Amino acid sequence: MAAPEEKIVRIHSSSGTTGIPVIIPYTQKDVDDWALMFARCYEMAGITNMDRIQITPGYGLWTAGIGFQLGAERLGAMTVPMGPGNTDKQLRMMMDMKSTVLCATSSYALLLAEEIAKRGIGDKIHLRKGVIGPSAGAIR
């Protein structure tokens, strides 16, 4: 830990797929910087405050979901903080909320694309961009 304990406002953790999970303490500055970096990533991808960003990576100890959300909120965009899984609900919310951006792991984005095609609902999907990262298993 590089900061005194009284400065820690949140902890995250690595997945532990290669051993014991590493605890990662965050100060308020770390949280603010993380939100700013995510907002900049969205801006570089041409995403604006007019977008509706559906977030499918996990929340909790993994830093991805909350990072995607904080960046979207910093940008001023609407967030749909779904978290992982529940494909039926993901697709329903994607249609109902008219999500324009999907944040997902590459494997889950592919699964959603396959389900959209299989169900014949492509004309009801408003996605125009994706912020896609590697699946946890691909990082090992």
N, C-alpha and C positions, 0 to 999 in steps of 0.2 A: 504494500500500500504506500503510495507516494504522498498522501495527505493525512493530516491528523484525523482520528476517528470522528471527532465532532464536526468535521466538514463533510462527512459522507452522508448523502441524502438518499442513495439507492444502491442496491447491489444487483449485478447480473452475474451470469456464470457461463462458462463454455459448456458444450454438450457433454463432454466427458467420453466421447466415442473412442478416444485413444488412451484412456486412463481415467484418473481422478479428475472431476470437473474443477476448473480454475475459477475461483471467486474473483469478480472484477468490481471493485468499489468505484462509485461515481460521485463526484462533487457536483454542486449546482452548476458550476462552470462547465464540467464535462457534459451534463445533461443539455445545457444551453448550446454548447458547441456541436453536440450530436444532432440536435434539432436543426441548427443552421446548416450543417453539412448535408443533411437529408434534403432540406429545402433547396439548397443549391443544386443537388443532383436532379431534383424535379425540374428546376428552371432550365438546366442544361438539356434536359429531354424535351423542352417545350411545353411542359405542364404548367398550368396557371391556376389562379384562384377560381376560375370558372369550371375547373374539372371536379369530378366526383371520383375519389380514389378508394377503391376496394382493396383492403389489406388482408391478405390471407396467411402471411407468415405468423408463427406462434408468438404469443405474449408470455408474460411470466419472466422466468429467469433468463430466457434467450432475449437478446437485445433487439432483434430484428423488428418484431411487430410494433413495439412501442416507438422505435426509431422511425419507422415508416410513418406512424401516426403523428408524432411530434413534428416531423418535417412538413407533412401535409398541412397541419394546423398552423405552423409558422408561415407557410405559403398563403394561408387563408382559404385553402380548398376544403370542400366537404369531405369528411372521411366516413368510410363504411368499415368499421373495425371488426371484421368477421373472425379473424384468427383461422387456424387450419381446419380442414375437414368439412364434413356435412355438405357434400356437393350439391344435393337438392336445394338446400337453403342458400348456398352460395349463388347458384344460378337464379333462384327466385329473387334474391336481393339485387343481383346484377341487373335483372330486367326491371324490377319495381323502382329501384333507385336510379336507374339509367346511368350506371357506373361508366365512366369514360376511360379510366385508368385501372389496370390490374397490377397489383404488387403480389408476386408469388415466387416460389421456387420454380425452377425449370420443369421439374417433373409434375408439379401440380398444375402449372399453366397448360402443359400438354394434356393432362387428364381433363381439365375443363374444356379445352378446345375439342377434344374427342367427344365429350358429352354433348356439347353444343351442336356438333355435326350430327351425332347419333339421334338427338332429340328433334332435329330440324328447327331449332329456335334462333338460328343466326340472324334472322331479320328482326329479332326482338332484343338483340344485344347491341349496345351503343359504345363498346370499347373502341378506343382509337390509339391507345398506347399501352405498353406493358413495361414495368420495371421488374425485370426477371433476374433472379440470382440462382446460384447453384443449390442443389439439394444437399442436405447435410451429409449424406452418404458419399457424395462426390468430393467432399473436402478432405476426407481422410488422408 
